[in-house]
Amino acid sequence: MKQNNIKLKIYKTIFYMLLIVAIVVIGMIIYKYGSNQIKNEYPLKITLINNRFWVIEGSLSKGETGGTAIIVIKKDDGQVQYINHGK
């Protein structure tokens, strides 16, 4: 039982480290995209899909219409798979 708890803590630590890497990559992309534009799309929604891809999406304030940024990053190596901004 104790060994399982240690493994779980290790997995959680790795998960959060990978999440931090994803956030750093996102930050670099956002900086290049335009930090003023993306500030209007906070909070960002981050989802892990099939334990393989981080999907980061902007959000709109209540009552606003339009598109938001979306970035898909491969979890294993941080490779950007898709980046777009809706209209």
N, C-alpha and C positions, 0 to 999 in steps of 0.2 A: 504493500500500500504506500509506504514512504517513497519507494522508487517511482511509482506512478505520479505522485505529487511533484517530485523533482522534474520528471519529464514534462509534466504539464507546465510548470514554471518556465522551463527552457523553451517550450513551444510558444508560450505567450510572449516571452522576451524576444524571440526571433520574429514573431508576428509584428510586434510593435517596432522593432528595428526596421523591418521592411516597410512598414507604414511611414516611418520617418524618412526613409530614402525616397519613397513615392512623393511625399510632401515636398522634399527638397527639389526633386525633378520638376514637380508642378510649379514650384516657385520660380525656377529658371525659365520655364515656358511662359508663365504669366508675365514675368518681367519683359521678355522679348515681345510678347503680344501687346502689352500696354497695361501697366498697373492701374492707371486711372479707370480704364474701361472695366477691368475685372472687379474693382472695388464696388462697382454698382451691382455686382452679381453675388455678393456675399449674403448669407453664408454658402460656402461650397459644400456640396454633398459628395461624400466619398463612399464608394461601394466596392466590395471585393466580389467579383463574379467568378464562379466555378473555381475558386482558389487559384486563379490564373491571371486575372486582369483587374487592375484598379481602374475604376471609372470615376472620373471627377467631373462634376457638373455644376455650373453656376445656377443661381436661383434668382427669381424676380421678386421684388417687393409686392405685397398684396395690392391688387388692382392694376399692376403694370402688365403690358403686353409686349411681346417681342421674343427674340431668341436669346439663348445663353450659350456660353462656352461649354464644350465637352472635350475631354481628353481621356484617352484609353491608354494605359501603360501596362506593359507586361510585367507581372510580379517578379518573375525569376531574374530578369536582367535589366529592368528599367527602360526597355526599348519602347518608344512611343509608337503605338499601333495606329492611332487615329487622333486627329485634332480638327475641330471645326467650331464654327459659331453660327447658330441659327439666326434667322431674320424675323 
